[in-house]
């Protein structure tokens, strides 16, 4: 506030008119200056207030999930799940990143990119970062070309599903994925597409997944971090296609599970299963160059549920069986062999049990249409003590039959019990000369 008391005193004591007028002028001038200052301050305050109001109006207007308010950032410092508070939002974000890294490592963080001609350096580095401790490597959406990869023990490889693709590099002479050591245990492969790129391969070793363990239980136990003699791998929801070699091979120590794996247009076999005590569920082998699903002579005590083989023998009709079961003590439930180039089910082992089996219209080669003379729904080649229940059918009927027989017994097959019904076989349900009291 302006102080004009001195000017008032001068007006009161002035002796001449001009002194009075001068004092009045000076007092009014002081008041005017004070008023101007106050007005300027008021305007500045109003401007700052308007700016502040606009700032908060804008923040409120722009509060979205993509652009949260400052209060939301402050709120982010405290986890509503654990109740833990952090000094800054950044520190909480860092801890979240660390926890995500504990869940899975992303191959992009190691340099993988869809534009690269070979991502093996990045993907293998991601694998190796988890070696000795285990963990999961994540394949994001995209098509990642890679040279052959070696998966260490206890490491799982997973993606988002059919949009996460690994494609074998041209000119490879090994499968896309195999074990780093033959004693590796408990690897996992899930939710991926594996492209064998067979048109650009020259070696039939260029397959899909080859999980080949030692059969030496002592060696497995010596390398085990969990005190385990068996392999115990887990493979689920994987689509393997266009391989020059076999789609999936699993061999050696067992107790592994393979679920919902499909092989398509693999130039050798769809599946070659050479390990004991395994579970196979919802396998599909389609358009294999040779056999669809092979259970080898060394396979034993494995179980097949809801599996199918179709259009096998695309490249070689003589090796075009749907199921080639050579193992011992094998169980099959609700499995189907359809439209394979030669036979439907071939049993060469002992103590095999099957229920709900379907041998549908086998004996003709896909594309060429060649009919195989003598093609059969169920063939027993030296098989002993098998108990099989199912049907054999030619769905095209008598006008265009494919399978010649429902059943054949070859090479002294004996002690087998069959409950098979059939319709529209090309020749007959079975060959009379093969009938004996031994089956």
matplotlib code that plots the C-alpha trace (Angstrom):
import matplotlib.pyplot as plt

x = [0.0, 1.3, 2.4, 1.4, 1.5, 4.6, 2.7, -0.3, 1.9, 3.4, 0.0, -1.0, 2.1, 2.5, 2.7, 2.2, -0.3, 2.3, 3.7, 0.2, -0.3, 3.1, 2.5, -1.0, 0.6, 3.3, 0.8, -1.6, 1.4, 2.5, -1.0, -1.1, 2.2, 1.0, -2.2, -0.3, 1.9, -1.0, -2.8, 0.2, 0.6, -3.1, -2.8, 0.3, -1.4, -4.5, -2.3, -0.5, -3.8, -5.2, -2.1, -2.4, -6.1, -5.3, -2.6, -4.9, -7.8, -5.5, -4.4, -7.9, -9.0, -6.1, -6.4, -6.4, -4.8, -2.2, -1.6, -2.2, -2.2, 0.6, -1.5, -1.6, 2.1, 2.4, -0.2, 1.9, 4.7, 2.6, 1.6, -2.1, -1.2, 1.6, 1.1, 4.8, 5.8, 8.7, 10.5, 9.8, 7.7, 10.9, 12.2, 8.9, 9.1, 12.7, 11.6, 8.8, 11.3, 13.5, 10.6, 9.6, 13.1, 12.8, 9.7, 11.1, 13.9, 12.9, 15.1, 14.8, 16.7, 19.6, 19.5, 17.0, 15.0, 12.8, 14.9, 18.0, 19.2, 20.2, 19.1, 20.9, 23.5, 20.7, 18.5, 21.4, 22.7, 19.2, 19.4, 22.9, 22.0, 19.7, 22.0, 22.6, 19.7, 16.7, 14.1, 12.0, 13.0, 10.2, 9.8, 7.6, 5.3, 7.3, 9.2, 12.8, 15.2, 17.8, 20.6, 20.3, 19.8, 20.9, 18.6, 20.2, 18.7, 15.8, 15.3, 11.9, 11.2, 7.8, 5.9, 2.5, 1.2, 1.1, 2.4, 5.7, 7.7, 11.3, 12.4, 15.4, 18.2, 18.8, 21.5, 21.4, 22.6, 21.0, 17.5, 16.2, 16.1, 18.1, 19.6, 22.8, 23.9, 22.5, 22.0, 19.8, 16.6, 13.3, 13.4, 10.1, 8.9, 5.4, 3.2, 5.4, 5.5, 8.6, 9.3, 11.8, 12.3, 12.8, 12.9, 16.2, 17.7, 19.8, 20.3, 17.6, 19.2, 17.5, 14.5, 12.3, 12.8, 15.3, 15.4, 18.0, 19.1, 21.4, 19.9, 22.4, 20.5, 23.7, 24.9, 21.6, 21.6, 25.2, 24.3, 20.9, 20.3, 17.1, 18.3, 16.5, 17.4, 14.8, 14.5, 11.0, 10.7, 7.5, 6.4, 3.0, 1.1, 3.9, 3.3, 6.2, 6.0, 8.0, 11.1, 13.6, 14.0, 11.7, 9.3, 10.0, 12.4, 12.5, 14.9, 16.7, 15.5, 11.8, 9.0, 8.4, 5.1, 4.3, 0.8, -1.0, 2.0, 1.3, 3.7, 2.9, 4.7, 7.8, 9.9, 10.9, 8.7, 6.2, 7.2, 10.0, 9.5, 12.4, 12.1, 10.3, 7.7, 6.4, 2.9, 1.7, -1.5, -3.3, -0.5, -1.2, 1.1, 0.0, 1.5, 4.7, 7.1, 7.5, 5.8, 3.4, 4.1, 6.8, 7.1, 10.6, 11.8, 13.3, 10.1, 8.3, 5.5, 4.4, 0.9, -0.9, -4.2, -6.3, -3.6, -4.0, -1.8, -3.0, -1.6, 1.7, 3.9, 3.7, 7.2, 7.6, 4.5, 6.4, 7.0, 3.6, 2.1, 0.0, 1.2, 4.3, 4.2, 7.4, 7.7, 6.6, 3.8, 2.4, -1.2, -3.3, -6.7, -9.0, -6.4, -7.0, -5.1, -6.7, -5.8, -2.3, -0.4, 0.0, -1.4, -3.3, -1.8, 1.2, 2.0, 5.4, 5.9, 4.5, 1.9, 0.2, -3.3, -5.5, -9.1, -11.3, -9.0, -10.1, -8.4, -10.2, -9.6, -5.9, -3.9, -3.7, -1.1, -2.1, -1.6, -0.7, -3.8, -1.9, -3.7, -1.4, -2.2, -2.7, -3.1, -4.6, -6.2, -4.5, -1.3, 0.4, 3.9, 5.3, 3.3, 2.6, 0.0, -1.8, -5.3, -6.9, -10.4, -11.5, -13.0, -11.8, -13.7, -13.6, -15.6, -15.9, -17.8, -17.7, -17.7, -14.2, -12.5, -9.0, -8.0, -7.7, -8.1, -9.2, -6.6, -3.4, -1.3, 2.3, 5.6, 4.1, 2.1, 0.4, -1.5, -3.4, -7.0, -8.8, -12.3, -12.4, -15.5, -15.1, -17.0, -16.3, -12.8, -11.4, -10.9, -12.1, -11.9, -8.9, -7.0, -8.4, -5.0, -3.8, -6.5, -5.3, -6.1, -3.0, -4.9]
y = [0.0, 3.5, 5.7, 9.4, 10.8, 13.0, 14.6, 15.3, 17.0, 19.2, 20.3, 21.1, 23.3, 24.9, 28.7, 29.3, 28.0, 26.5, 24.4, 23.1, 22.2, 20.5, 18.3, 17.3, 16.2, 14.2, 12.3, 11.5, 10.3, 7.9, 6.5, 6.0, 4.2, 1.8, 1.2, 0.3, -2.1, -3.8, -4.0, -5.6, -8.1, -9.0, -9.6, -11.8, -13.8, -14.2, -15.4, -18.0, -19.2, -19.6, -21.6, -23.8, -24.4, -25.3, -27.7, -29.7, -29.4, -31.0, -33.7, -34.6, -34.5, -36.7, -39.3, -42.6, -46.0, -44.9, -41.5, -41.8, -38.9, -38.0, -39.3, -42.7, -42.7, -42.1, -44.8, -47.2, -47.1, -49.4, -52.9, -53.6, -57.3, -57.5, -54.2, -53.4, -49.7, -48.4, -45.0, -44.4, -45.9, -46.7, -48.9, -50.9, -51.2, -52.5, -55.2, -56.2, -56.5, -58.7, -60.9, -61.3, -62.3, -65.0, -66.3, -66.2, -64.7, -63.2, -64.1, -60.5, -59.4, -61.4, -59.8, -62.0, -60.4, -61.6, -59.7, -61.7, -64.6, -66.6, -66.1, -69.1, -66.9, -65.1, -68.1, -70.3, -67.5, -67.3, -71.1, -70.9, -68.1, -70.6, -73.6, -75.2, -73.6, -73.9, -71.5, -70.6, -69.0, -67.1, -67.0, -64.0, -63.7, -63.7, -66.0, -66.5, -68.3, -70.3, -72.8, -76.0, -75.3, -77.3, -77.2, -77.6, -79.6, -78.1, -75.3, -74.9, -73.3, -71.7, -69.3, -67.7, -70.5, -70.8, -67.3, -68.1, -69.7, -71.1, -71.9, -74.1, -72.3, -73.5, -76.0, -77.4, -81.0, -81.4, -81.1, -77.7, -78.6, -81.3, -81.9, -80.2, -83.4, -86.9, -86.8, -83.6, -84.0, -82.2, -80.0, -78.5, -77.4, -75.7, -73.6, -73.3, -73.8, -75.4, -75.0, -77.5, -75.5, -78.8, -77.3, -75.7, -78.7, -81.5, -83.7, -86.0, -85.2, -81.9, -82.9, -81.2, -82.2, -84.9, -85.7, -88.4, -89.4, -92.1, -95.4, -95.5, -94.9, -94.4, -91.7, -89.9, -90.0, -88.8, -85.6, -85.1, -82.0, -83.6, -87.2, -88.7, -91.6, -90.8, -88.0, -86.7, -84.2, -82.4, -81.4, -79.9, -78.0, -78.0, -78.0, -79.5, -79.3, -79.5, -81.3, -83.1, -85.6, -87.0, -84.7, -85.8, -88.4, -89.3, -92.0, -93.3, -92.9, -92.3, -91.0, -88.2, -86.8, -85.7, -84.1, -82.4, -82.5, -82.5, -83.4, -82.6, -83.2, -84.6, -86.4, -89.3, -90.4, -88.4, -89.8, -92.2, -93.2, -95.1, -94.6, -96.6, -95.6, -92.6, -91.0, -90.0, -88.1, -86.5, -87.0, -86.5, -87.6, -86.4, -86.8, -88.4, -89.5, -92.9, -94.3, -92.2, -93.3, -95.8, -97.4, -98.9, -102.3, -100.6, -98.9, -100.6, -99.8, -96.7, -95.5, -93.9, -92.1, -90.4, -90.5, -90.5, -91.3, -90.4, -90.2, -91.9, -93.3, -90.2, -90.7, -94.5, -96.7, -99.8, -97.9, -96.3, -97.8, -95.7, -97.2, -99.5, -100.9, -102.9, -102.4, -104.5, -103.8, -101.0, -99.6, -97.9, -96.2, -94.6, -94.3, -94.1, -95.1, -93.5, -93.3, -94.5, -95.8, -99.4, -100.8, -99.3, -100.8, -103.2, -105.0, -106.6, -106.7, -108.6, -107.9, -105.1, -104.0, -101.8, -100.6, -98.4, -98.6, -97.6, -98.7, -96.7, -97.0, -97.6, -99.1, -96.2, -93.5, -89.8, -87.8, -90.7, -92.7, -96.0, -98.9, -101.2, -104.9, -106.7, -103.6, -104.6, -102.8, -104.8, -106.8, -109.1, -109.8, -112.4, -110.6, -112.5, -112.2, -109.1, -108.1, -105.8, -104.4, -102.2, -101.9, -102.0, -100.2, -99.0, -95.8, -95.7, -98.9, -101.9, -99.6, -98.3, -100.6, -99.9, -102.2, -105.8, -107.4, -106.5, -108.8, -110.7, -113.0, -113.3, -114.8, -117.2, -114.6, -116.4, -116.1, -113.0, -112.2, -109.9, -108.5, -106.8, -106.0, -105.0, -103.9, -103.6, -105.1, -105.5, -109.3, -110.6, -110.0, -112.3, -115.0, -118.4, -120.1, -117.9, -119.1, -121.4, -122.2, -120.2, -116.9]
z = [0.0, -0.9, 2.1, 1.4, 5.0, 4.2, 1.3, 3.5, 6.1, 3.4, 2.2, 5.8, 6.5, 3.1, 3.1, -0.6, -3.1, -5.4, -2.6, -1.8, -5.4, -5.7, -2.6, -3.8, -7.2, -5.5, -3.3, -6.2, -8.3, -5.5, -5.3, -9.1, -9.2, -6.4, -8.3, -11.5, -9.6, -8.0, -11.3, -13.0, -10.2, -10.4, -14.1, -13.7, -10.9, -13.0, -16.0, -13.8, -12.3, -15.8, -16.9, -13.8, -14.4, -18.1, -17.0, -14.8, -17.2, -19.9, -17.5, -16.6, -20.3, -21.4, -18.6, -20.6, -20.3, -22.9, -21.2, -17.4, -15.0, -12.7, -9.8, -11.6, -11.9, -8.1, -7.5, -9.7, -7.0, -4.9, -5.9, -5.2, -5.5, -2.9, -1.1, -1.6, -2.1, -4.1, -4.0, -7.7, -10.4, -12.3, -9.5, -9.5, -13.3, -13.1, -10.6, -12.9, -15.8, -13.6, -12.7, -16.4, -17.2, -14.6, -16.4, -19.9, -22.0, -25.4, -28.3, -29.5, -26.5, -27.8, -31.3, -33.2, -35.9, -38.8, -41.4, -40.5, -42.8, -39.7, -36.1, -34.7, -32.9, -30.9, -30.2, -29.1, -26.9, -25.3, -24.7, -23.3, -20.9, -19.1, -19.2, -15.9, -14.2, -16.6, -17.7, -20.7, -24.0, -25.8, -29.5, -30.4, -33.4, -36.6, -39.0, -37.7, -40.0, -38.1, -38.5, -36.4, -32.6, -29.5, -26.6, -23.1, -20.2, -18.3, -20.9, -22.5, -25.9, -26.4, -28.6, -29.0, -31.2, -35.0, -35.5, -33.8, -36.6, -36.7, -40.2, -40.9, -42.8, -46.4, -46.8, -43.3, -42.6, -39.2, -37.6, -36.6, -32.9, -31.1, -27.7, -26.6, -24.8, -25.0, -21.2, -21.3, -19.3, -19.0, -22.1, -23.3, -26.7, -26.9, -29.1, -32.2, -36.0, -37.4, -41.1, -42.5, -45.7, -47.6, -51.1, -50.1, -48.3, -49.8, -46.7, -45.3, -41.9, -42.1, -39.9, -37.4, -33.8, -33.0, -29.2, -29.0, -25.4, -24.3, -23.1, -20.2, -17.0, -15.0, -17.4, -17.2, -13.4, -13.2, -15.2, -13.5, -11.4, -10.0, -9.3, -12.2, -14.5, -17.3, -19.8, -19.0, -21.9, -22.7, -26.3, -27.0, -29.7, -32.3, -36.1, -38.0, -41.8, -45.0, -43.6, -45.8, -43.0, -40.4, -38.6, -35.0, -33.6, -29.9, -28.7, -25.6, -22.0, -21.7, -19.5, -22.0, -23.1, -26.7, -27.2, -30.1, -32.4, -36.2, -39.0, -42.6, -45.9, -44.2, -46.9, -44.5, -41.7, -39.7, -36.3, -35.4, -31.8, -30.3, -26.6, -23.9, -21.4, -23.3, -23.7, -27.2, -27.4, -30.4, -32.9, -36.6, -39.4, -42.8, -46.3, -45.0, -47.7, -46.0, -42.9, -40.9, -37.3, -36.4, -32.9, -33.2, -32.0, -28.9, -28.0, -25.1, -22.7, -24.6, -25.0, -28.0, -27.6, -30.3, -33.0, -36.8, -39.8, -43.3, -46.9, -45.8, -48.6, -50.8, -52.1, -51.7, -51.7, -50.5, -47.2, -47.0, -43.8, -41.5, -38.2, -38.1, -34.5, -33.9, -30.1, -27.1, -24.7, -26.7, -26.1, -28.7, -28.0, -30.6, -33.4, -37.1, -40.3, -43.3, -47.0, -46.5, -49.6, -48.3, -45.1, -42.2, -39.0, -39.1, -35.9, -35.6, -31.8, -28.9, -26.2, -28.0, -27.1, -29.3, -28.8, -31.0, -34.0, -37.5, -40.8, -43.4, -47.2, -47.2, -50.1, -52.5, -53.1, -52.8, -56.0, -58.2, -57.3, -57.6, -55.9, -53.8, -54.4, -51.2, -49.0, -45.7, -42.7, -40.0, -40.7, -38.1, -39.1, -36.6, -33.9, -30.7, -28.0, -29.3, -28.5, -31.1, -31.5, -34.4, -37.8, -41.4, -44.1, -47.7, -47.6, -51.4, -51.3, -53.6, -56.7, -55.9, -53.3, -52.0, -49.1, -50.3, -46.9, -43.4, -41.8, -42.7, -40.5, -41.8, -40.6, -38.1, -36.2, -33.3, -30.1, -31.2, -30.3, -32.7, -32.8, -36.3, -38.4, -42.0, -45.1, -48.8, -48.8, -52.3, -52.1, -48.7, -45.0, -44.7, -46.5, -45.8, -45.9, -43.1, -40.7, -37.9, -34.3, -33.2, -33.6]

ax = plt.figure().add_subplot(projection="3d")
ax.plot(x, y, z, "-o")
ax.set_aspect("equal")
plt.show()
